[in-house]
Amino acid sequence: FIPVELTWSGYNYGAAHPNEYTFDFNWSVDRGRALNPADVFRRDTNWQTILAEAAWRQLASGRHAQYLYPASEARRALPGAVASVSNWTPDSAGLTITFPEYSVAARYVGMLTARFTWSNLKPLLSPDFDPALLPQPQ
């Protein structure tokens, strides 16, 4: 398994702030292709909804909770963000999901994250998924 995190930052002339983007690319060596959600999660679960709700609880109780967009707006962005593998940083201990700028909070707050341990996600995991094959947390 090869995880790669690509980050781009640019400051356009006259802009009020720079633009920053992070893209995680997770290559499954044994499959010879990029990781996809079906490699990690069982198809017969509603893992996106469960992760989105758990992420919301983390965000709403976290240190940046006061800066989140109103719940009705921020919660609409969560299912798409948790389902996008490009927002995932998996390691042998768990899965971190990074929410893109402006998805759940204003840009100045940064890209917020939610962290899940594999033991907490166990009921949702594909039987073929082995977290031990992932890199150690950094």
Secondary structure by P-SEA (a helix, b strand, c coil): cbbbbbbbbbbcccccbbbbbbbbbbbbcccccccccccccccccaaaaaaaaaaaaaaaacccccccccaaaaaaaccccccccccccccccbbbbbbccccccccccccccccccccccccccccccccccccccc
